[in-house]
Amino acid sequence: MAHARLHLICGNCGCPDDWTWEYCADAILDYDCNPVPDVFIRCGNCSTLHSLSDKAINRKFLIKSGG
């Protein structure tokens, strides 16, 4: 397998390389109001907060919910 590269570019200011992230175990609620974890990525240039669940599917949540 080739070395995969993940590119992050802030959709607000275009900054490509100034990021911090935080895992939150109960960040959002599913359809039954159960807490679902999420990862938040913050742009260090403009402070925009991005949720990883906006663009990526949480496979554990899909398996658990039967989806």
QUIRAHU-V860423 format. One record per backbone hydrogen bond with DSSP energy under -0.5 kcal/mol. NH is the residue of the N-H (numbers start at 0). CO is the residue of the C=O. If there is no record, write none. Layout:
[[NH & CO] [NH & CO]]
//
This chain:
[[3 & 1] [6 & 4] [7 & 5] [8 & 6] [9 & 14] [13 & 9] [19 & 41] [21 & 39] [23 & 37] [26 & 23] [27 & 35] [29 & 33] [32 & 29] [35 & 27] [37 & 23] [39 & 21] [40 & 49] [41 & 19] [42 & 47] [43 & 17] [46 & 42] [49 & 40] [49 & 47] [51 & 38] [53 & 50] [54 & 51] [55 & 51] [58 & 56] [61 & 57] [62 & 58] [63 & 59] [64 & 60] [65 & 61] [66 & 61]]
//
